[in-house]
Amino acid sequence: MAFTCSAAAAAASSLVKLLVLVAAVAATTSAGGGDEPTYETKSIDPSLAVMMLPAPVTGPESLAFDGRGDGPYTGGSDGRILRWRGGRLGWTEFAYNSRHKAPARGGLAEVVATEAAGVPFNFLNGLDVDQRTGDVYFTDSSTTYRRSLHLLVVATGDETGRLLRYDARRRRVTVLHSGLPYPNGIVVSDDGTHVVVAHTGLCELRRYWLRGPRAGKSETFAEVPGYPDNMRRDGAGGYWVALSLGADSDDVVPTVAVRVAAAKNGGAAVVAEALFRGFTL
């Protein structure tokens, strides 16, 4: 059975809390029945999974850990990058000035690009780095609407998004695909042959081939039960996908993330696990 999403996302209130999906889950249950999809569900334990950001920081979009496993790092709506230094130091400022590349030890960030194919960046969103080449793959969600009007990207069916690559050696940006419907989160596959992109308004993930006989082509990778946002590899060939809103906004217990298991033969993936928020923020 295919998941479906409503015509437009409901307005969501801003959160000043960062949910970190750690191994802090309650007893599991089984979801689905009949024609419904079946996957494992878990409830996030609020006593272990909520990390408060210091006032007046707002708008954390994503998070990351560095090569040493330190962090997490997250960004605020004012352009600052914050780093978690543990319970005693808490959140500290790591980089600032709303730039695109920060030194390994933090500080003033450097602008590496402002446009691609003559079109200025408008709504930069997801980003991932190919650890083999250093190339950066990222999304420009819309060339029509800016981030403050993100709901209109879904409501109007806007298809002006782009998938881009920053060549770290040549220091230039290439447009890999354009005319995309709300490309959001992105991850590079373990073998570097493709990237998986979350298309928020479609409630689906798409695979874009970078190398091999399918290079330049794309296909549906998985359908998810909500509006997908950021994505991360799960360490086992699959991906964790954050959901900004469930497919059914009336759900009493909203699903906030799913784990997608990739097929070993390169076929379509399936939702294998879901996390729901069993508490009120």
C-alpha positions as CSV (number, residue, x, y, z in Angstrom):
1,M,0.0,0.0,0.0
2,A,1.4,3.5,-0.9
3,F,1.6,6.2,1.7
4,T,-0.2,9.4,0.9
5,C,0.3,13.0,2.0
6,S,-2.2,15.8,2.2
7,A,-2.2,18.5,-0.4
8,A,-0.3,20.9,1.8
9,A,1.6,20.7,5.0
10,A,-0.1,22.2,8.1
11,A,1.7,25.1,9.7
12,A,4.1,23.9,12.4
13,S,5.3,25.9,15.4
14,S,9.0,26.6,15.8
15,L,10.8,24.3,18.2
16,V,13.7,25.5,20.3
17,K,14.5,21.9,21.3
18,L,16.8,19.5,19.6
19,L,15.7,15.9,19.4
20,V,18.7,13.5,19.4
21,L,17.7,10.0,18.4
22,V,19.9,7.9,20.7
23,A,19.3,4.4,22.1
24,A,16.6,5.8,24.4
25,V,13.5,4.0,23.4
26,A,10.7,2.3,25.2
27,A,9.2,-1.1,24.6
28,T,8.5,-1.8,21.0
29,T,5.2,-2.7,19.3
30,S,4.2,-3.8,15.8
31,A,2.4,-1.4,13.4
32,G,0.1,-2.3,10.5
33,G,-2.3,-5.0,9.6
34,G,-4.0,-6.2,6.5
35,D,-2.9,-4.0,3.6
36,E,-1.2,-1.6,5.9
37,P,2.6,-1.5,6.0
38,T,4.2,-3.3,8.9
39,Y,7.3,-2.1,10.7
40,E,8.6,-1.9,14.2
41,T,7.7,1.2,16.2
42,K,9.4,2.7,19.2
43,S,8.7,5.6,21.5
44,I,11.4,8.2,22.2
45,D,12.2,8.5,26.0
46,P,11.9,12.2,26.7
47,S,14.1,12.0,29.8
48,L,17.1,11.0,27.6
49,A,16.3,12.4,24.2
50,V,15.7,16.2,24.6
51,M,18.6,18.6,24.8
52,M,17.6,22.2,25.3
53,L,19.4,24.9,23.2
54,P,20.4,28.1,25.0
55,A,18.2,31.1,24.7
56,P,17.8,33.0,22.4
57,V,18.8,30.3,19.8
58,T,15.9,29.3,17.5
59,G,15.5,27.3,14.3
60,P,17.9,24.3,14.6
61,E,17.6,22.6,11.2
62,S,20.0,19.7,11.4
63,L,22.8,18.1,13.4
64,A,26.2,16.5,12.8
65,F,29.1,14.9,14.5
66,D,32.7,15.5,13.5
67,G,35.3,12.9,12.5
68,R,36.3,12.3,16.1
69,G,32.7,11.6,17.1
70,D,32.5,14.9,19.1
71,G,29.3,16.9,19.0
72,P,26.6,17.1,18.1
73,Y,26.8,20.3,16.1
74,T,23.7,22.3,15.1
75,G,22.9,25.6,13.5
76,G,20.6,28.4,14.6
77,S,18.5,30.8,12.5
78,D,21.0,33.6,13.1
79,G,23.7,31.7,11.2
80,R,25.7,30.5,14.2
81,I,27.0,26.9,14.5
82,L,26.8,25.5,18.0
83,R,28.7,22.5,19.5
84,W,27.7,20.3,22.4
85,R,30.6,20.1,24.9
86,G,29.0,17.9,27.5
87,G,26.9,18.4,30.6
88,R,29.4,20.8,32.2
89,L,30.1,23.2,29.3
90,G,26.8,22.6,27.4
91,W,26.4,24.3,24.1
92,T,29.3,26.6,22.9
93,E,29.7,28.8,19.8
94,F,31.7,27.0,17.1
95,A,31.4,29.1,14.0
96,Y,29.5,32.2,13.0
97,N,28.5,34.7,10.2
98,S,26.2,32.4,8.2
99,R,28.9,31.1,5.9
100,H,29.2,27.8,4.1
101,K,32.5,26.2,5.3
102,A,34.0,26.4,8.8
103,P,37.6,25.5,9.8
104,A,38.1,22.2,11.7
105,R,38.8,24.2,15.0
106,G,35.9,26.6,14.4
107,G,36.0,30.3,13.9
108,L,35.0,32.6,11.0
109,A,33.5,30.5,8.2
110,E,34.4,30.9,4.5
111,V,32.1,31.4,1.6
112,V,32.9,28.7,-1.1
113,A,30.0,29.4,-3.5
114,T,27.0,31.7,-4.0
115,E,25.4,30.4,-7.3
116,A,25.3,27.6,-9.8
117,A,24.8,27.9,-13.6
118,G,24.3,31.7,-13.1
119,V,21.4,31.2,-10.7
120,P,22.0,32.4,-7.1
121,F,21.3,30.0,-4.3
122,N,17.9,30.7,-2.8
123,F,16.8,28.0,-0.4
124,L,19.9,25.9,0.5
125,N,18.8,22.9,2.6
126,G,20.4,19.4,2.8
127,L,24.1,18.6,2.5
128,D,26.4,15.5,2.6
129,V,30.0,15.0,1.8
130,D,31.5,12.1,-0.2
131,Q,34.3,10.9,2.2
132,R,36.3,9.5,-0.7
133,T,36.5,12.6,-2.8
134,G,35.6,15.4,-0.5
135,D,32.9,16.5,-3.0
136,V,29.8,18.1,-1.4
137,Y,26.3,17.2,-2.5
138,F,23.5,19.6,-1.5
139,T,20.0,20.8,-2.3
140,D,18.5,24.1,-3.2
141,S,14.9,23.4,-2.3
142,S,13.4,26.1,-4.5
143,T,14.6,28.9,-6.8
144,T,11.2,30.6,-6.3
145,Y,10.4,30.6,-2.6
146,R,12.9,31.3,0.2
147,R,13.0,29.4,3.5
148,S,10.6,31.6,5.3
149,L,7.9,30.6,2.7
150,H,8.7,26.9,2.8
151,L,5.1,25.9,3.2
152,L,4.3,27.4,-0.2
153,V,6.8,25.1,-1.8
154,V,4.5,22.2,-0.9
155,A,1.2,24.1,-1.2
156,T,1.9,25.3,-4.8
157,G,3.6,22.1,-6.0
158,D,6.7,24.1,-6.8
159,E,9.2,22.2,-8.9
160,T,12.2,24.6,-9.2
161,G,14.5,22.8,-6.8
162,R,18.0,21.7,-7.7
163,L,20.5,18.9,-6.8
164,L,24.0,20.3,-6.8
165,R,27.6,19.1,-6.4
166,Y,30.6,21.2,-5.1
167,D,33.8,19.8,-6.6
168,A,36.3,20.2,-3.7
169,R,39.3,20.0,-6.0
170,R,38.2,22.3,-8.7
171,R,36.2,24.5,-6.3
172,R,33.2,24.8,-8.5
173,V,29.5,23.9,-8.4
174,T,27.7,21.8,-10.9
175,V,23.9,21.4,-11.3
176,L,23.2,17.7,-11.5
177,H,19.4,17.9,-11.7
178,S,17.0,20.8,-11.8
179,G,13.2,21.2,-11.9
180,L,12.8,19.1,-8.7
181,P,9.9,19.1,-6.3
182,Y,11.1,20.3,-2.9
183,P,14.5,18.4,-2.6
184,N,15.4,18.5,1.1
185,G,17.7,16.1,3.0
186,I,20.4,14.2,1.2
187,V,22.9,11.4,1.8
188,V,25.7,9.9,-0.2
189,S,25.4,6.1,-0.4
190,D,28.1,4.0,1.3
191,D,29.7,3.0,-2.0
192,G,29.4,6.5,-3.5
193,T,27.5,5.4,-6.5
194,H,24.4,7.5,-5.8
195,V,22.7,9.9,-3.5
196,V,19.3,9.6,-1.9
197,V,17.3,12.8,-1.7
198,A,14.2,13.4,0.5
199,H,11.4,15.1,-1.5
200,T,9.3,16.6,1.2
201,G,6.0,17.4,-0.7
202,L,5.9,14.0,-2.3
203,C,6.5,12.0,1.0
204,E,9.2,10.0,-0.8
205,L,12.9,9.4,-1.2
206,R,14.5,9.3,-4.6
207,R,17.8,7.8,-5.7
208,Y,20.0,9.8,-8.1
209,W,22.8,7.7,-9.7
210,L,26.2,9.3,-9.9
211,R,28.3,6.5,-11.3
212,G,27.9,3.3,-13.2
213,P,25.5,2.4,-16.1
214,R,22.6,4.3,-14.5
215,A,24.6,7.6,-14.0
216,G,22.4,10.6,-14.5
217,K,19.1,8.7,-13.9
218,S,16.8,8.6,-10.9
219,E,14.1,6.5,-9.5
220,T,11.8,6.3,-6.4
221,F,13.8,4.8,-3.5
222,A,11.1,4.6,-0.8
223,E,7.8,6.1,0.2
224,V,7.6,7.3,3.8
225,P,4.6,8.0,6.2
226,G,5.1,11.7,6.4
227,Y,7.0,14.7,5.0
228,P,10.7,13.8,5.0
229,D,13.4,16.2,6.0
230,N,17.0,15.4,7.0
231,M,18.6,12.0,6.5
232,R,21.5,10.1,7.9
233,R,23.1,6.7,7.2
234,D,22.2,4.0,9.8
235,G,25.6,2.2,9.6
236,A,24.0,-0.9,8.0
237,G,23.3,0.3,4.4
238,G,20.0,2.0,5.3
239,Y,19.0,5.5,6.4
240,W,17.3,7.3,9.2
241,V,14.8,9.9,7.9
242,A,13.4,12.7,10.1
243,L,9.8,13.6,9.4
244,S,8.7,17.3,9.8
245,L,5.1,16.2,9.8
246,G,3.2,12.9,9.6
247,A,1.2,12.1,6.5
248,D,-1.9,12.4,8.6
249,S,-1.6,15.6,10.7
250,D,-4.4,14.3,13.0
251,D,-2.4,11.5,14.3
252,V,-2.6,11.4,18.1
253,V,0.9,9.9,18.3
254,P,3.0,11.6,15.6
255,T,5.8,9.6,13.9
256,V,9.0,11.8,13.9
257,A,11.5,9.5,12.2
258,V,11.7,6.3,10.2
259,R,14.6,3.9,9.4
260,V,14.6,2.8,5.7
261,A,16.2,-0.5,4.9
262,A,17.9,-0.6,1.5
263,A,17.4,-3.6,-0.7
264,K,20.7,-5.5,-1.3
265,N,19.9,-6.0,-5.0
266,G,19.6,-2.2,-5.6
267,G,15.8,-2.3,-5.7
268,A,13.3,-0.2,-3.8
269,A,13.7,0.3,0.0
270,V,11.1,-0.2,2.7
271,V,10.4,1.4,6.1
272,A,11.7,-1.0,8.7
273,E,11.3,1.0,11.9
274,A,9.6,4.1,13.1
275,L,10.0,6.4,16.1
276,F,7.1,8.3,17.5
277,R,7.0,11.1,20.1
278,G,5.2,9.8,23.1
279,F,5.3,13.1,25.0
280,T,4.5,16.8,24.4
281,L,7.2,19.4,23.7
